[in-house]
Amino acid sequence: MHYSGDALIVKFLVAATCILDTLHVSFVCHMLYHYLITNYGVPTSLEYIVWSWQASLIVNLLTILAVQFFFVHKIHYHCPHKVRWLVTAPILLLVVAHFASGIAVAIVVTFIDTNTSVLAQTWYYSAISSAATVTVAEILITVSLCVLLYNGGSHAALPRTKRLVNTIIVYAANRCLLTVLVVVGELAADVDQQASWSMGLNFVLGTLYTNSLLASLNSREYLLSQGSTAMSAPSVSVLHFAVPPVVLDNVGSSKDGGR
């Protein structure tokens, strides 16, 4: 909300992701209170999944969907027209597939049975596909952003502009680094059928995506300051190469003649 020039949709996206992240933290706190406080010393309570886990999963899916759609839109906007859909269509399919797989897990757990044995039967198919699709989608988004930035910066004439583009590329790679590590860890836990580890990693995934969006938007102030410094070089050079005053030969000759 600090940038008054942002489009209304960007402000709405920031507000929505913050609200979703708050809801996610609330659901996680409810789940922890249910297992650690209300049912403290009751091991049989761990055989059933409380409703707040499904709620937190759906909120996480909505957060990831919104953030990835934002970056896919940026890729689509900056891509050359001929390959625009060729680049963004596979990423969109993976993003939608991840959302659908996560919703399938939530529906099975909610409407069929809350016993963890049912979850274990569907985990290998739905949870693994969900983790795999979000991993591939995140890698494709990062690679696409870095390639587009590199191609755009390779044509820059000023060295400072190239350094600015390289800084943006580093930011884009760092945005993906932590989220990719978490989703790869979640995928490994799903393959090894470690449901508790997968749930724990999934708890922080939505918050990481929210932070990646906010960090990308908040970094614009620093990048703009670096860009204004880079763009100030041509104006300085113009002052150095200003047209010098014309020396009048006639005036000089008349002075010499007078002497």
Stockholm file with secondary structure:
# STOCKHOLM 1.0

chainA/1-259         MHYSGDALIVKFLVAATCILDTLHVSFVCHMLYHYLITNYGVPTSLEYIVWSWQASLIVNLLTILAVQFFFVHKIHYHCPHKVRWLVTAPILLLVVAHFASGIAVAIVVTFIDTNTSVLAQTWYYSAISSAATVTVAEILITVSLCVLLYNGGSHAALPRTKRLVNTIIVYAANRCLLTVLVVVGELAADVDQQASWSMGLNFVLGTLYTNSLLASLNSREYLLSQGSTAMSAPSVSVLHFAVPPVVLDNVGSSKDGGR
#=GR chainA/1-259 SS CCCTTSCHHHHHHHHHHHHHHHHHHHHHHHHHHIIIIITTTCGGGGGBCCHHHHHHHHHHHHHHHHHHHHHHHHHHHHSCGGGHHHHHHHHHHHHHHHHHHHHHHHHHHHHTCCBHHHHHHHIIIIIHHHHHHHHHHHHHHHHHHHHHHHHHHTTCSSHHHHHHHHHHHHHHHHHHHHHHHHHHHHHHHHHTTCHHHHHHHHHHHHHHHHHHHHHHHHTHHHHHHHHHHHHHHHHHHHHHTCCCCCCCHHHHHHHHHHC
#=GC SS_cons         CCCTTSCHHHHHHHHHHHHHHHHHHHHHHHHHHIIIIITTTCGGGGGBCCHHHHHHHHHHHHHHHHHHHHHHHHHHHHSCGGGHHHHHHHHHHHHHHHHHHHHHHHHHHHHTCCBHHHHHHHIIIIIHHHHHHHHHHHHHHHHHHHHHHHHHHTTCSSHHHHHHHHHHHHHHHHHHHHHHHHHHHHHHHHHTTCHHHHHHHHHHHHHHHHHHHHHHHHTHHHHHHHHHHHHHHHHHHHHHTCCCCCCCHHHHHHHHHHC
//
